[in-house]
Amino acid sequence: MGFLNKIKKSIELKQRMPNNESIKKIENRILELTKQLKKNPNNSKIITTLYMYYVEISDTEKKIECLKKLSQLLPNDFYSFQQLADIYINEFENIAQAKIYQNQANNIKNSF
């Protein structure tokens, strides 16, 4: 199981609503990780962790930003493309954009 698949499983298991205290902790952690990312902008682990935190606080814009960065850094990993497709179909109902990302994910899956 790949690193991003483990992250996906972790995210799927964490479908609880955060309270104010946990949101504050997440926001502080996001600030720390953002500083780290400025020093190392190609660190996919930091970006993936940021993505997980943005999922927890439901920040769609930042989720998309992280996934797009991951798709550039890890172009042969279908996970970021699949998640982008899911966001565009489920949160924006943008079928055309969702298809673009889903096709990219499928092309990667089918190339193995």
C-alpha positions, 0 to 999 in steps of 0.5 A: 500500500502506497504512502498516499493510499495510507493517507486516504484510509486515514482520512476516510476513518476521520470523518468526525466533526472537529470542535473549536479546540481541535480546530485551533490545534489544527490551525496552529499545526497548519501554520507550522507546516506552512512555514516548513513548506516555505523552506522545502516547497517540494516536500510531498509529505508536508503537502499531504499532511496539510491536505489532511488538515484542510480536509478536517476543517473543510477548507476546499480551496486549500485542499485543491491547492495541496492536491494540485501541488501533489499532482505536479510533484507526484505525476504518476500517483493517481490519488491526487487526481482522483481526489480532485475529481471527487471534489469537483463532482461532489462539492462543485458539481462540475462534471467537466472538470471532474472528468478531466481529473478522473481521466488522468487518474484512470490513465495512471491506474491503467498504465500499471 
